[in-house]
Amino acid sequence: MTKQKQESADSEDRFLLTNKLRGALREWERNADALVLDASEQAIDDLYTLGKILCNKTGLRRQAGLKRKKSGGRKRSHDLSPLLEHYDTLEAEFQAAKDWVRSRFPVWQKASTSWHKIVCDAYPALASVDDDLIERLSPSPELPEKTLDLIDKKDHDISKPSHIALEAAARLCGCSPYEYGTRHLLETKRQLKG
């Protein structure tokens, strides 16, 4: 929508709201004396409702039948269309790797070997995945505080293979780490599937 059309639409919205407000005020002025004199419960409820409408711009906008203006929001330029394909490949691998790591982790922990490399050797599909995602497979992941805060903020379950696979798939689509929350990625996956 061009700027001129937007200004025209805003002007029309203001005009409709102003007329609706003027009409409501006239109605209130005509009925105010009767409403105050006839202090029945219905009259008080009507006055209260009218007052709420007059004081609530959103209510007045809704009464006028106008749509609420949407906020801007941040536009992301990532193409998530390959998300489902990446997810389907990675989800089974992460599930198998998690079971494998959990069964062998105490031995690796004592040996203090680089178990990330062992996992990537055993599951080649995970070789392109960042180390923090592989670390999330362990029973007690050792991640930086900043990463833990991001995981918590974006509703990721820290050790759930499907959530790890969603994050890995999003990164393969070009997203930065933990850019999208789990709900958004699950919704995108559902839309791509259906």
Rosetta silent file (secondary structure, phi, psi, omega in degrees, C-alpha in Angstrom):
SEQUENCE: MTKQKQESADSEDRFLLTNKLRGALREWERNADALVLDASEQAIDDLYTLGKILCNKTGLRRQAGLKRKKSGGRKRSHDLSPLLEHYDTLEAEFQAAKDWVRSRFPVWQKASTSWHKIVCDAYPALASVDDDLIERLSPSPELPEKTLDLIDKKDHDISKPSHIALEAAARLCGCSPYEYGTRHLLETKRQLKG
SCORE:     score description
SCORE:     0.000 S_00000001
   1 L     0.000  131.395 -179.121    0.000    0.000    0.000 S_00000001
   2 L   -73.007  163.194 -178.359    1.435    3.352   -0.944 S_00000001
   3 H   -62.419  -38.940 -178.814    1.937    6.089    1.605 S_00000001
   4 H   -65.829  -43.097  178.150   -0.812    8.211    0.031 S_00000001
   5 H   -64.615  -38.252  178.967   -3.334    5.351    0.166 S_00000001
   6 H   -63.861  -43.863  178.380   -2.340    4.645    3.798 S_00000001
   7 H   -62.307  -40.273  178.880   -2.858    8.295    4.737 S_00000001
   8 H   -63.263  -42.628  179.039   -6.236    8.235    2.986 S_00000001
   9 H   -65.791  -40.719  177.817   -7.256    5.076    4.888 S_00000001
  10 H   -63.687  -41.808  179.067   -6.116    6.609    8.193 S_00000001
  11 H   -62.652  -42.151  178.973   -8.063    9.785    7.434 S_00000001
  12 H   -64.896  -40.552  177.088  -11.183    7.741    6.648 S_00000001
  13 H   -60.615  -45.304  179.954  -10.760    5.768    9.895 S_00000001
  14 H   -62.821  -40.872  179.440  -10.477    9.007   11.883 S_00000001
  15 H   -61.672  -47.195  179.945  -13.558   10.409   10.143 S_00000001
  16 H   -63.926  -41.815  179.003  -15.622    7.287   10.919 S_00000001
  17 H   -64.494  -42.134  179.835  -14.446    7.205   14.533 S_00000001
  18 H   -62.295  -46.258  178.510  -15.191   10.900   14.992 S_00000001
  19 H   -62.984  -40.697  179.096  -18.718   10.520   13.588 S_00000001
  20 H   -64.254  -42.017  179.269  -19.341    7.449   15.719 S_00000001
  21 H   -65.300  -44.108  178.041  -18.109    9.294   18.806 S_00000001
  22 H   -60.641  -43.099  178.633  -20.254   12.342   18.033 S_00000001
  23 H   -63.097  -41.846  179.259  -23.311   10.116   17.566 S_00000001
  24 H   -65.625  -39.854  177.928  -22.630    8.311   20.836 S_00000001
  25 H   -64.542  -42.869  177.608  -22.217   11.639   22.685 S_00000001
  26 H   -61.133  -43.142  179.077  -25.495   12.980   21.237 S_00000001
  27 H   -61.658  -42.389 -179.668  -27.258    9.775   22.260 S_00000001
  28 H   -65.687  -42.942  179.358  -25.804   10.040   25.743 S_00000001
  29 H   -62.609  -40.805  179.026  -26.830   13.721   26.061 S_00000001
  30 H   -64.394  -39.081 -173.294  -30.396   12.923   24.957 S_00000001
  31 H   -98.841   -5.977 -174.458  -30.735   10.038   27.374 S_00000001
  32 H   -60.481  -47.204 -178.584  -28.576   11.268   30.255 S_00000001
  33 H   -62.537  -44.691 -179.499  -31.407   13.026   32.114 S_00000001
  34 H   -65.573  -38.130 -178.815  -33.765   10.093   31.651 S_00000001
  35 H   -67.794  -39.127 -179.538  -31.086    7.619   32.670 S_00000001
  36 H   -71.373  -42.959  179.738  -30.247    9.545   35.831 S_00000001
  37 H   -66.396  -42.611  178.910  -33.910   10.107   36.763 S_00000001
  38 L   -95.253   84.390 -174.184  -34.859    6.507   36.016 S_00000001
  39 L   -81.793   40.485  177.153  -32.179    4.859   38.105 S_00000001
  40 L   -70.138  163.001 -178.182  -33.269    1.364   37.209 S_00000001
  41 H   -62.308  -40.873  179.409  -30.649   -1.344   36.986 S_00000001
  42 H   -63.222  -41.239 -179.212  -30.964   -1.561   33.176 S_00000001
  43 H   -65.537  -39.564  179.116  -30.496    2.208   32.805 S_00000001
  44 H   -66.383  -41.098  177.177  -27.361    2.130   34.971 S_00000001
  45 H   -62.173  -42.185  178.611  -25.996   -0.815   32.949 S_00000001
  46 H   -62.598  -42.730  179.552  -26.682    1.070   29.706 S_00000001
  47 H   -64.724  -41.996  179.515  -24.916    4.178   31.005 S_00000001
  48 H   -63.062  -44.659  179.152  -21.966    2.095   32.186 S_00000001
  49 H   -63.048  -44.483  178.747  -21.683    0.343   28.798 S_00000001
  50 H   -61.989  -41.209  177.700  -21.888    3.629   26.927 S_00000001
  51 H   -62.348  -40.592  177.883  -19.191    5.093   29.168 S_00000001
  52 H   -64.092  -41.145  179.515  -16.935    2.122   28.493 S_00000001
  53 H   -65.269  -42.984 -179.029  -17.417    2.505   24.739 S_00000001
  54 H   -66.267  -33.988 -177.380  -16.707    6.240   24.873 S_00000001
  55 H   -86.516  -15.844 -174.313  -13.569    5.736   26.956 S_00000001
  56 L  -110.475  106.094 -177.411  -12.249    2.753   25.022 S_00000001
  57 H   -61.117  -39.444  179.517  -10.904    3.634   21.591 S_00000001
  58 H   -65.054  -40.196  177.944  -10.603   -0.043   20.651 S_00000001
  59 H   -63.847  -40.714  178.643  -14.195   -0.651   21.679 S_00000001
  60 H   -65.891  -40.230  177.779  -15.311    2.333   19.630 S_00000001
  61 H   -62.904  -42.348  178.937  -13.279    1.080   16.682 S_00000001
  62 H   -66.392  -41.240  178.795  -14.912   -2.357   17.035 S_00000001
  63 H   -62.563  -35.145 -179.712  -18.376   -0.784   17.358 S_00000001
  64 L   -78.221   -6.455  179.175  -17.725    1.176   14.151 S_00000001
  65 L    79.193   21.427  179.588  -16.822   -2.084   12.420 S_00000001
  66 L   -94.899  148.206  179.098  -13.233   -1.044   11.755 S_00000001
  67 L   -80.541  150.445  177.022  -10.339   -3.471   11.899 S_00000001
  68 L   -73.325  138.461  178.495   -7.595   -3.060   14.461 S_00000001
  69 L   -72.318  137.498 -179.994   -4.339   -1.788   13.055 S_00000001
  70 L   -87.819  146.613  178.249   -1.591   -4.385   13.159 S_00000001
  71 L   -77.722  161.700 -175.208    1.756   -3.604   14.679 S_00000001
  72 L   -62.097  -60.623 -177.183    4.860   -3.643   12.524 S_00000001
  73 L    72.951  161.055 -178.014    6.828   -6.589   13.854 S_00000001
  74 L   -90.563  128.214  177.966   10.222   -7.700   12.655 S_00000001
  75 L   -88.773  130.850  177.462   10.430   -9.094    9.148 S_00000001
  76 L  -106.713  141.970 -173.976   12.754  -12.029    8.770 S_00000001
  77 L  -104.111   17.558 -178.127   14.262  -12.773    5.419 S_00000001
  78 L   -85.629  137.983  176.264   14.995  -16.474    5.862 S_00000001
  79 L   -89.294  107.011 -178.453   13.497  -18.977    3.476 S_00000001
  80 L   -93.948   12.593 -178.626   12.170  -21.748    5.713 S_00000001
  81 L   -62.351  -32.705  176.832   10.731  -23.800    2.848 S_00000001
  82 L   -83.370    6.138 -177.391   13.451  -26.519    3.167 S_00000001
  83 H   -55.783  -47.220 -177.081   12.813  -26.757    6.943 S_00000001
  84 H   -61.957  -42.351  179.523   10.648  -29.884    6.664 S_00000001
  85 H   -62.689  -47.044  178.627   13.168  -31.700    4.486 S_00000001
  86 H   -63.495  -42.982 -177.866   16.041  -30.913    6.876 S_00000001
  87 H   -62.024  -46.311 -179.296   13.906  -31.782    9.896 S_00000001
  88 H   -58.366  -37.588  178.778   12.850  -35.175    8.501 S_00000001
  89 H   -70.201  -43.868 -171.321   16.505  -36.084    7.944 S_00000001
  90 H   -83.349  -30.462 -173.383   17.758  -34.843   11.309 S_00000001
  91 H   -60.966  -47.395  179.030   14.973  -35.839   13.715 S_00000001
  92 H   -64.898  -38.120  179.034   15.560  -39.611   13.460 S_00000001
  93 H   -64.785  -44.220  179.149   19.328  -39.059   13.633 S_00000001
  94 H   -65.054  -38.859  179.334   19.047  -36.932   16.772 S_00000001
  95 H   -64.041  -47.203  179.349   16.723  -39.476   18.416 S_00000001
  96 H   -64.908  -41.773  179.871   19.090  -42.371   17.674 S_00000001
  97 H   -64.899  -38.605  179.241   22.129  -40.304   18.696 S_00000001
  98 H   -62.643  -46.847  179.119   20.485  -39.293   21.977 S_00000001
  99 H   -61.446  -41.300 -178.995   19.766  -42.929   22.898 S_00000001
 100 H   -66.156  -44.328  179.829   23.294  -43.920   21.897 S_00000001
 101 H   -64.578  -44.162 -178.518   24.920  -41.063   23.838 S_00000001
 102 H   -61.739  -34.505 -178.872   22.839  -41.721   26.976 S_00000001
 103 H   -76.241  -23.889 -175.891   23.890  -45.375   27.018 S_00000001
 104 H  -112.766   -7.046 -171.181   27.613  -44.548   26.627 S_00000001
 105 H   -58.682  -45.099 -179.200   28.003  -41.128   28.211 S_00000001
 106 H   -56.985  -36.481  178.680   29.330  -42.144   31.663 S_00000001
 107 H   -67.256  -43.833 -179.281   32.225  -44.016   30.032 S_00000001
 108 H   -67.064  -36.340 -178.206   33.067  -41.065   27.769 S_00000001
 109 H   -63.154  -41.821  179.735   32.814  -38.593   30.614 S_00000001
 110 H   -69.944  -36.031 -178.753   35.424  -40.503   32.626 S_00000001
 111 H   -77.659  -13.684 -178.781   37.693  -40.929   29.623 S_00000001
 112 L    48.715   39.970  175.834   37.331  -37.195   28.868 S_00000001
 113 L   -87.622  168.305  177.890   37.495  -37.837   25.137 S_00000001
 114 L   -79.846   91.175 -175.860   35.877  -35.609   22.556 S_00000001
 115 H   -74.256  -19.145  175.578   32.541  -37.362   22.420 S_00000001
 116 H   -60.489  -44.223 -179.402   31.141  -34.775   19.969 S_00000001
 117 H   -66.664  -37.804  178.972   33.498  -36.143   17.318 S_00000001
 118 H   -63.519  -42.678  178.849   32.533  -39.727   18.186 S_00000001
 119 H   -63.103  -45.093 -179.617   28.832  -38.874   17.758 S_00000001
 120 H   -65.313  -33.869  176.116   29.479  -37.167   14.407 S_00000001
 121 H   -68.322  -38.959 -178.995   31.491  -40.184   13.223 S_00000001
 122 H   -74.854  -31.677 -178.575   28.676  -42.550   14.243 S_00000001
 123 L  -126.694   85.906 -174.614   25.933  -40.319   12.766 S_00000001
 124 H   -58.180  -27.246  179.140   27.307  -38.580    9.644 S_00000001
 125 H   -64.308  -21.194 -178.773   24.118  -36.535    9.125 S_00000001
 126 H   -91.362    0.375 -178.195   25.002  -34.662   12.340 S_00000001
 127 L   -63.889  -29.688 -178.697   28.482  -33.681   11.125 S_00000001
 128 L   -87.673    2.214 -175.536   27.159  -30.347    9.778 S_00000001
 129 L   -90.034  143.179  179.309   25.416  -29.527   13.066 S_00000001
 130 L   -63.364  152.679 -176.992   26.855  -26.992   15.534 S_00000001
 131 H   -62.458  -32.710 -178.709   28.531  -28.294   18.701 S_00000001
 132 H   -64.821  -30.158  178.393   25.984  -26.699   21.047 S_00000001
 133 H   -74.471  -36.858  175.448   23.246  -28.870   19.508 S_00000001
 134 H   -66.345  -39.286  179.597   25.351  -32.020   19.915 S_00000001
 135 H   -61.518  -32.060 -179.709   26.056  -30.978   23.520 S_00000001
 136 L   -66.501  -13.271  177.868   22.309  -30.850   24.182 S_00000001
 137 L   -76.015  -20.895 -176.327   22.213  -34.641   23.647 S_00000001
 138 L   -73.075  156.452  179.492   24.187  -35.286   26.833 S_00000001
 139 L   -62.764  -30.824  177.662   22.420  -36.017   30.130 S_00000001
 140 L  -133.757   84.523 -176.214   23.942  -32.876   31.646 S_00000001
 141 L   -64.976  137.883  177.640   24.763  -30.396   28.876 S_00000001
 142 L  -106.502   91.418 -177.358   27.499  -27.902   29.602 S_00000001
 143 L  -116.420  153.329  176.156   26.421  -24.819   27.688 S_00000001
 144 L   -61.572  151.929 -178.663   27.260  -21.140   28.187 S_00000001
 145 H   -57.638  -38.953  179.915   24.806  -19.161   30.297 S_00000001
 146 H   -61.526  -42.120  179.100   23.889  -16.973   27.308 S_00000001
 147 H   -66.563  -41.773  178.017   22.925  -20.049   25.265 S_00000001
 148 H   -61.499  -39.306  177.257   20.880  -21.473   28.145 S_00000001
 149 H   -64.043  -42.503  177.484   19.004  -18.160   28.424 S_00000001
 150 H   -62.694  -42.637  179.469   18.245  -18.185   24.694 S_00000001
 151 H   -61.363  -44.484 -179.577   17.019  -21.780   24.867 S_00000001
 152 H   -66.327  -41.894 -178.118   14.766  -20.929   27.800 S_00000001
 153 H   -64.900  -35.638 -175.758   13.483  -17.723   26.168 S_00000001
 154 L   -93.979   13.585  174.919   12.577  -19.486   22.908 S_00000001
 155 L    62.769   28.676  177.141   10.704  -22.367   24.636 S_00000001
 156 L   -83.602  137.660  169.994   13.112  -25.048   23.506 S_00000001
 157 L   -81.223  121.800 -168.788   13.243  -28.238   25.547 S_00000001
 158 L   -59.510  -31.079 -175.329   16.978  -28.496   26.103 S_00000001
 159 L  -121.639    8.835 -179.801   17.278  -32.251   25.490 S_00000001
 160 L   -78.549  119.463 -175.568   14.230  -33.176   23.405 S_00000001
 161 H   -56.600  -35.355 -179.464   15.528  -34.572   20.079 S_00000001
 162 H   -67.418  -35.792  177.877   12.636  -33.116   18.055 S_00000001
 163 H   -71.706  -38.301  177.550   13.373  -29.603   19.378 S_00000001
 164 H   -64.117  -42.411  179.780   17.090  -30.011   18.724 S_00000001
 165 H   -64.730  -38.237  177.120   16.296  -31.204   15.176 S_00000001
 166 H   -61.896  -45.581  179.703   14.001  -28.189   14.588 S_00000001
 167 H   -64.144  -42.507  178.835   16.738  -25.799   15.661 S_00000001
 168 H   -63.564  -41.226  179.024   19.323  -27.602   13.514 S_00000001
 169 H   -64.352  -40.091  178.421   16.965  -27.532   10.501 S_00000001
 170 H   -63.937  -39.772  178.486   16.366  -23.791   10.994 S_00000001
 171 H   -66.014  -36.768  177.097   20.115  -23.178   11.066 S_00000001
 172 H   -66.887  -21.550  175.546   20.524  -25.154    7.856 S_00000001
 173 L   -83.494   -2.293  177.066   17.955  -22.759    6.353 S_00000001
 174 L   104.769    4.342 -179.918   20.274  -19.859    7.226 S_00000001
 175 L   -76.205  152.218  174.488   18.838  -18.745   10.580 S_00000001
 176 L   -78.804  161.810 -177.123   21.096  -17.575   13.368 S_00000001
 177 L   -55.656  127.737  176.420   21.209  -19.690   16.558 S_00000001
 178 L    56.362   35.371  178.265   17.888  -19.680   18.432 S_00000001
 179 L   -70.596  -39.837 -179.179   16.409  -16.971   16.201 S_00000001
 180 L  -107.925  147.576  175.229   12.985  -18.637   16.144 S_00000001
 181 L   -80.544  164.933 -178.558   11.069  -20.137   19.038 S_00000001
 182 H   -60.152  -43.532 -178.799    9.871  -23.728   19.099 S_00000001
 183 H   -59.674  -42.713  179.645    6.232  -22.758   18.576 S_00000001
 184 H   -64.106  -43.988 -179.313    7.055  -20.770   15.453 S_00000001
 185 H   -67.297  -39.388  177.281    9.175  -23.585   14.010 S_00000001
 186 H   -64.331  -40.614  178.566    6.533  -26.211   14.808 S_00000001
 187 H   -65.089  -41.625  177.713    3.858  -24.050   13.156 S_00000001
 188 H   -62.673  -43.101  179.685    6.063  -23.546   10.084 S_00000001
 189 H   -62.847  -42.227  179.940    6.682  -27.301    9.914 S_00000001
 190 H   -63.694  -42.119  178.849    2.945  -27.989   10.185 S_00000001
 191 H   -64.675  -39.450  179.929    2.171  -25.500    7.392 S_00000001
 192 H   -69.682  -31.579 -179.787    4.816  -27.000    5.135 S_00000001
 193 H   -73.187  -41.620 -172.838    3.483  -30.494    5.798 S_00000001
 194 L   -93.958    0.000    0.000   -0.162  -29.691    5.183 S_00000001
